Amino acid sequence: MLTKLYLLVWVIGVVAVAATYLTGNMTPEAAVFFGFLSFGAVFMGMIGVLPSMVTQTNHKH
């Protein structure tokens, strides 16, 4: 479930960046803001998603 939420965070982020760029509102300040959000999302993945992906067991007996 956490991986789906993480994927949703990235999809919403990409859509927001695309909308900002396509409407002509992508200023340097907006780019820095989106950079901070991306940085946070990467670390959210390392802290939240990666451990759950590593410890998942799919034993089929």
MMTF fields as JSON, N, C-alpha, C and O atoms, coordinates in Angstrom:
{
  "mmtfVersion": "1.0.0",
  "mmtfProducer": "UNKNOWN",
  "numBonds": 243,
  "numAtoms": 244,
  "numGroups": 61,
  "numChains": 1,
  "numModels": 1,
  "chainsPerModel": [1],
  "groupsPerChain": [61],
  "chainIdList": ["A"],
  "bondAtomList": [4, 2, 8, 6, 12, 10, 16, 14, 20, 18, 24, 22, 28, 26, 32, 30, 36, 34, 40, 38, 44, 42, 48, 46, 52, 50, 56, 54, 60, 58, 64, 62, 68, 66, 72, 70, 76, 74, 80, 78, 84, 82, 88, 86, 92, 90, 96, 94, 100, 98, 104, 102, 108, 106, 112, 110, 116, 114, 120, 118, 124, 122, 128, 126, 132, 130, 136, 134, 140, 138, 144, 142, 148, 146, 152, 150, 156, 154, 160, 158, 164, 162, 168, 166, 172, 170, 176, 174, 180, 178, 184, 182, 188, 186, 192, 190, 196, 194, 200, 198, 204, 202, 208, 206, 212, 210, 216, 214, 220, 218, 224, 222, 228, 226, 232, 230, 236, 234, 240, 238],
  "bondOrderList": [1, 1, 1, 1, 1, 1, 1, 1, 1, 1, 1, 1, 1, 1, 1, 1, 1, 1, 1, 1, 1, 1, 1, 1, 1, 1, 1, 1, 1, 1, 1, 1, 1, 1, 1, 1, 1, 1, 1, 1, 1, 1, 1, 1, 1, 1, 1, 1, 1, 1, 1, 1, 1, 1, 1, 1, 1, 1, 1, 1],
  "groupList": [{"groupName": "MET", "atomNameList": ["N", "CA", "C", "O"], "elementList": ["N", "C", "C", "O"], "formalChargeList": [0, 0, 0, 0], "bondAtomList": [1, 0, 2, 1, 3, 2], "bondOrderList": [1, 1, 2], "singleLetterCode": "M", "chemCompType": "L-PEPTIDE LINKING"}, {"groupName": "LEU", "atomNameList": ["N", "CA", "C", "O"], "elementList": ["N", "C", "C", "O"], "formalChargeList": [0, 0, 0, 0], "bondAtomList": [1, 0, 2, 1, 3, 2], "bondOrderList": [1, 1, 2], "singleLetterCode": "L", "chemCompType": "L-PEPTIDE LINKING"}, {"groupName": "THR", "atomNameList": ["N", "CA", "C", "O"], "elementList": ["N", "C", "C", "O"], "formalChargeList": [0, 0, 0, 0], "bondAtomList": [1, 0, 2, 1, 3, 2], "bondOrderList": [1, 1, 2], "singleLetterCode": "T", "chemCompType": "L-PEPTIDE LINKING"}, {"groupName": "LYS", "atomNameList": ["N", "CA", "C", "O"], "elementList": ["N", "C", "C", "O"], "formalChargeList": [0, 0, 0, 0], "bondAtomList": [1, 0, 2, 1, 3, 2], "bondOrderList": [1, 1, 2], "singleLetterCode": "K", "chemCompType": "L-PEPTIDE LINKING"}, {"groupName": "TYR", "atomNameList": ["N", "CA", "C", "O"], "elementList": ["N", "C", "C", "O"], "formalChargeList": [0, 0, 0, 0], "bondAtomList": [1, 0, 2, 1, 3, 2], "bondOrderList": [1, 1, 2], "singleLetterCode": "Y", "chemCompType": "L-PEPTIDE LINKING"}, {"groupName": "VAL", "atomNameList": ["N", "CA", "C", "O"], "elementList": ["N", "C", "C", "O"], "formalChargeList": [0, 0, 0, 0], "bondAtomList": [1, 0, 2, 1, 3, 2], "bondOrderList": [1, 1, 2], "singleLetterCode": "V", "chemCompType": "L-PEPTIDE LINKING"}, {"groupName": "TRP", "atomNameList": ["N", "CA", "C", "O"], "elementList": ["N", "C", "C", "O"], "formalChargeList": [0, 0, 0, 0], "bondAtomList": [1, 0, 2, 1, 3, 2], "bondOrderList": [1, 1, 2], "singleLetterCode": "W", "chemCompType": "L-PEPTIDE LINKING"}, {"groupName": "ILE", "atomNameList": ["N", "CA", "C", "O"], "elementList": ["N", "C", "C", "O"], "formalChargeList": [0, 0, 0, 0], "bondAtomList": [1, 0, 2, 1, 3, 2], "bondOrderList": [1, 1, 2], "singleLetterCode": "I", "chemCompType": "L-PEPTIDE LINKING"}, {"groupName": "GLY", "atomNameList": ["N", "CA", "C", "O"], "elementList": ["N", "C", "C", "O"], "formalChargeList": [0, 0, 0, 0], "bondAtomList": [1, 0, 2, 1, 3, 2], "bondOrderList": [1, 1, 2], "singleLetterCode": "G", "chemCompType": "PEPTIDE LINKING"}, {"groupName": "ALA", "atomNameList": ["N", "CA", "C", "O"], "elementList": ["N", "C", "C", "O"], "formalChargeList": [0, 0, 0, 0], "bondAtomList": [1, 0, 2, 1, 3, 2], "bondOrderList": [1, 1, 2], "singleLetterCode": "A", "chemCompType": "L-PEPTIDE LINKING"}, {"groupName": "ASN", "atomNameList": ["N", "CA", "C", "O"], "elementList": ["N", "C", "C", "O"], "formalChargeList": [0, 0, 0, 0], "bondAtomList": [1, 0, 2, 1, 3, 2], "bondOrderList": [1, 1, 2], "singleLetterCode": "N", "chemCompType": "L-PEPTIDE LINKING"}, {"groupName": "PRO", "atomNameList": ["N", "CA", "C", "O"], "elementList": ["N", "C", "C", "O"], "formalChargeList": [0, 0, 0, 0], "bondAtomList": [1, 0, 2, 1, 3, 2], "bondOrderList": [1, 1, 2], "singleLetterCode": "P", "chemCompType": "L-PEPTIDE LINKING"}, {"groupName": "GLU", "atomNameList": ["N", "CA", "C", "O"], "elementList": ["N", "C", "C", "O"], "formalChargeList": [0, 0, 0, 0], "bondAtomList": [1, 0, 2, 1, 3, 2], "bondOrderList": [1, 1, 2], "singleLetterCode": "E", "chemCompType": "L-PEPTIDE LINKING"}, {"groupName": "PHE", "atomNameList": ["N", "CA", "C", "O"], "elementList": ["N", "C", "C", "O"], "formalChargeList": [0, 0, 0, 0], "bondAtomList": [1, 0, 2, 1, 3, 2], "bondOrderList": [1, 1, 2], "singleLetterCode": "F", "chemCompType": "L-PEPTIDE LINKING"}, {"groupName": "SER", "atomNameList": ["N", "CA", "C", "O"], "elementList": ["N", "C", "C", "O"], "formalChargeList": [0, 0, 0, 0], "bondAtomList": [1, 0, 2, 1, 3, 2], "bondOrderList": [1, 1, 2], "singleLetterCode": "S", "chemCompType": "L-PEPTIDE LINKING"}, {"groupName": "GLN", "atomNameList": ["N", "CA", "C", "O"], "elementList": ["N", "C", "C", "O"], "formalChargeList": [0, 0, 0, 0], "bondAtomList": [1, 0, 2, 1, 3, 2], "bondOrderList": [1, 1, 2], "singleLetterCode": "Q", "chemCompType": "L-PEPTIDE LINKING"}, {"groupName": "HIS", "atomNameList": ["N", "CA", "C", "O"], "elementList": ["N", "C", "C", "O"], "formalChargeList": [0, 0, 0, 0], "bondAtomList": [1, 0, 2, 1, 3, 2], "bondOrderList": [1, 1, 2], "singleLetterCode": "H", "chemCompType": "L-PEPTIDE LINKING"}],
  "groupTypeList": [0, 1, 2, 3, 1, 4, 1, 1, 5, 6, 5, 7, 8, 5, 5, 9, 5, 9, 9, 2, 4, 1, 2, 8, 10, 0, 2, 11, 12, 9, 9, 5, 13, 13, 8, 13, 1, 14, 13, 8, 9, 5, 13, 0, 8, 0, 7, 8, 5, 1, 11, 14, 0, 5, 2, 15, 2, 10, 16, 3, 16],
  "groupIdList": [1, 2, 3, 4, 5, 6, 7, 8, 9, 10, 11, 12, 13, 14, 15, 16, 17, 18, 19, 20, 21, 22, 23, 24, 25, 26, 27, 28, 29, 30, 31, 32, 33, 34, 35, 36, 37, 38, 39, 40, 41, 42, 43, 44, 45, 46, 47, 48, 49, 50, 51, 52, 53, 54, 55, 56, 57, 58, 59, 60, 61],
  "secStructList": [7, 2, 2, 2, 2, 2, 2, 2, 2, 2, 2, 2, 2, 2, 2, 2, 2, 2, 2, 2, 2, 2, 6, 6, 7, 7, 7, 2, 2, 2, 2, 2, 2, 2, 2, 2, 2, 2, 2, 2, 2, 2, 2, 2, 0, 0, 0, 0, 0, 2, 2, 2, 2, 2, 2, 7, 7, 7, 7, 7, 7],
  "xCoordList": [0.831, 0.0, 0.867, 0.561, 1.957, 2.809, 3.456, 3.669, 3.763, 4.371, 3.388, 3.79, 2.108, 1.087, 0.957, 0.814, 1.007, 0.953, 2.179, 2.077, 3.333, 4.574, 4.515, 4.923, 4.015, 3.847, 2.871, 3.086, 1.808, 0.837, 1.466, 1.14, 2.355, 3.057, 3.855, 3.828, 4.569, 5.362, 4.484, 4.804, 3.381, 2.48, 1.871, 1.816, 1.42, 0.854, 1.923, 1.642, 3.146, 4.234, 4.551, 4.744, 4.604, 4.899, 3.765, 4.02, 2.54, 1.4, 1.444, 1.154, 1.804, 1.903, 3.005, 2.819, 4.153, 5.253, 4.841, 5.09, 4.211, 3.782, 2.762, 2.844, 1.816, 0.804, 1.435, 1.074, 2.366, 3.042, 3.855, 3.855, 4.544, 5.358, 4.488, 4.769, 3.445, 2.602, 1.791, 1.429, 1.502, 0.787, 1.73, 1.283, 3.019, 3.986, 4.341, 4.881, 4.044, 4.311, 5.544, 5.741, 6.373, 7.555, 8.678, 9.517, 8.67, 9.706, 10.858, 10.691, 11.993, 13.079, 12.681, 13.107, 11.871, 11.423, 10.532, 10.626, 9.666, 8.801, 9.639, 9.343, 10.685, 11.558, 12.276, 12.423, 12.72, 13.359, 12.363, 12.707, 11.148, 10.094, 9.852, 9.79, 9.716, 9.513, 10.746, 10.62, 11.903, 13.118, 13.122, 13.503, 12.696, 12.598, 11.579, 11.815, 10.46, 9.456, 10.007, 9.761, 10.747, 11.339, 12.364, 12.409, 13.178, 14.165, 13.471, 13.912, 12.39, 11.621, 11.008, 10.964, 10.531, 9.923, 10.964, 10.67, 12.16, 13.222, 13.538, 13.671, 13.658, 13.962, 12.774, 12.955, 11.556, 10.386, 10.456, 10.097, 10.91, 11.055, 12.115, 11.935, 13.223, 14.305, 13.905, 14.26, 13.184, 12.846, 11.593, 11.515, 10.608, 9.332, 9.15, 8.697, 9.49, 9.16, 10.251, 9.949, 11.493, 12.585, 12.626, 12.728, 12.551, 12.574, 11.42, 11.599, 10.24, 9.113, 9.303, 8.838, 9.971, 10.229, 11.296, 11.224, 12.26, 13.351, 12.866, 13.312, 11.96, 11.545, 10.336, 9.924, 9.764, 8.629, 9.076, 10.123, 8.271, 8.574, 7.414, 6.253, 7.718, 6.716, 7.02, 7.418, 6.827, 7.098, 5.881, 4.763, 6.122, 5.054, 5.403, 6.269, 4.719, 4.991, 3.823, 3.833],
  "yCoordList": [-1.201, 0.0, 1.252, 2.239, 1.193, 2.372, 2.703, 3.871, 1.672, 1.932, 2.6, 3.424, 2.263, 2.921, 4.392, 5.257, 4.665, 6.051, 6.823, 7.983, 6.171, 6.807, 7.104, 8.18, 6.166, 6.389, 7.534, 8.346, 7.605, 8.681, 10.051, 11.036, 10.116, 11.367, 11.839, 13.023, 10.914, 11.28, 11.672, 12.616, 10.956, 11.291, 12.673, 13.466, 12.962, 14.286, 15.362, 16.439, 15.075, 16.038, 16.327, 17.482, 15.282, 15.464, 16.229, 17.092, 15.93, 16.654, 18.127, 19.003, 18.401, 19.787, 20.546, 21.702, 19.898, 20.532, 20.788, 21.865, 19.792, 19.947, 21.075, 21.877, 21.138, 22.197, 23.567, 24.531, 23.653, 24.926, 25.352, 26.528, 24.417, 24.724, 25.11, 26.094, 24.346, 24.584, 25.874, 26.456, 26.325, 27.59, 28.788, 29.932, 28.53, 29.62, 30.207, 31.311, 29.485, 29.986, 29.37, 29.504, 28.697, 28.05, 29.078, 29.238, 29.756, 30.729, 30.003, 28.854, 30.627, 29.979, 29.622, 28.598, 30.469, 30.171, 28.934, 28.119, 28.797, 27.615, 26.365, 25.303, 26.486, 25.341, 24.91, 23.714, 25.86, 25.536, 24.861, 23.898, 25.355, 24.753, 23.306, 22.421, 23.068, 21.7, 20.833, 19.631, 21.422, 20.685, 20.228, 19.096, 21.114, 20.737, 19.609, 18.682, 19.689, 18.635, 17.305, 16.25, 17.363, 16.142, 15.554, 14.34, 16.406, 15.971, 15.263, 14.203, 15.851, 15.237, 13.91, 12.973, 13.825, 12.581, 11.476, 10.314, 11.82, 10.81, 10.252, 9.039, 11.107, 10.623, 9.922, 9.018, 10.321, 9.584, 8.153, 7.208, 8.004, 6.67, 5.863, 4.67, 6.505, 5.783, 5.373, 4.286, 6.217, 5.952, 5.086, 4.216, 5.337, 4.643, 3.454, 2.402, 3.59, 2.554, 1.503, 0.31, 1.908, 0.957, -0.137, -1.312, 0.2, -0.884, -1.867, -3.069, -1.373, -2.293, -3.166, -4.306, -2.663, -3.462, -4.531, -5.636, -4.209, -5.148, -6.274, -7.411, -5.989, -6.993, -7.8, -8.715, -7.504, -8.282, -9.692, -9.907, -10.632, -12.027, -12.592, -12.421, -13.244, -13.863, -15.354, -15.843, -16.064, -17.487, -18.227, -18.065, -19.031, -19.849, -21.311, -21.879, -21.909, -23.31, -24.152, -25.367],
  "zCoordList": [0.0, 0.0, 0.0, -0.67, 0.766, 0.858, -0.491, -0.816, -1.263, -2.572, -3.515, -4.337, -3.416, -4.245, -3.858, -4.722, -2.572, -2.106, -2.58, -2.977, -2.535, -2.983, -4.482, -4.919, -5.257, -6.695, -6.945, -7.845, -6.162, -6.306, -6.011, -6.674, -5.032, -4.724, -5.937, -6.275, -6.597, -7.763, -8.947, -9.669, -9.152, -10.265, -10.07, -11.01, -8.872, -8.592, -8.764, -9.29, -8.323, -8.482, -9.94, -10.32, -10.754, -12.183, -12.862, -13.703, -12.514, -13.089, -12.684, -13.499, -11.438, -10.982, -11.711, -12.092, -11.905, -12.635, -14.084, -14.626, -14.706, -16.098, -16.237, -17.167, -15.328, -15.388, -15.176, -15.85, -14.25, -13.993, -15.204, -15.568, -15.827, -16.997, -18.191, -18.875, -18.437, -19.607, -19.502, -20.525, -18.29, -18.13, -18.114, -18.03, -18.194, -18.239, -16.888, -16.809, -15.839, -14.485, -13.84, -12.633, -14.627, -14.056, -13.908, -14.794, -12.787, -12.464, -11.77, -11.361, -11.63, -10.88, -9.443, -8.908, -8.835, -7.474, -7.44, -6.523, -8.445, -8.518, -8.763, -8.215, -9.584, -9.845, -8.567, -8.316, -7.767, -6.487, -5.553, -4.868, -5.525, -4.698, -5.099, -4.246, -6.396, -6.869, -6.601, -6.371, -6.631, -6.298, -4.855, -4.556, -3.952, -2.543, -2.352, -1.577, -3.053, -2.949, -3.477, -2.892, -4.575, -5.131, -4.167, -3.966, -3.578, -2.591, -1.433, -0.988, -0.953, 0.132, -0.275, 0.522, -1.523, -1.995, -2.123, -1.841, -2.54, -2.641, -1.255, -1.097, -0.266, 1.074, 1.703, 2.519, 1.339, 1.784, 1.259, 1.962, 0.042, -0.525, 0.183, 0.428, 0.513, 1.189, 2.601, 3.057, 3.28, 4.671, 4.8, 5.667, 3.92, 4.06, 3.158, 3.609, 1.9, 0.929, 0.824, 0.794, 0.77, 0.567, 1.63, 1.276, 2.924, 3.921, 3.752, 3.951, 3.39, 3.219, 1.987, 1.97, 0.959, -0.23, 0.055, -0.481, 0.877, 1.167, 2.061, 1.908, 2.992, 3.956, 3.506, 4.22, 2.376, 1.894, 1.563, 0.954, 1.972, 1.645, 0.849, 1.221, -0.213, -1.066, -1.175, -2.232, -0.072, -0.053, -0.598, -0.108, -1.607, -2.174, -1.921, -2.586, -0.955, -0.599, -1.02, -0.819]
}
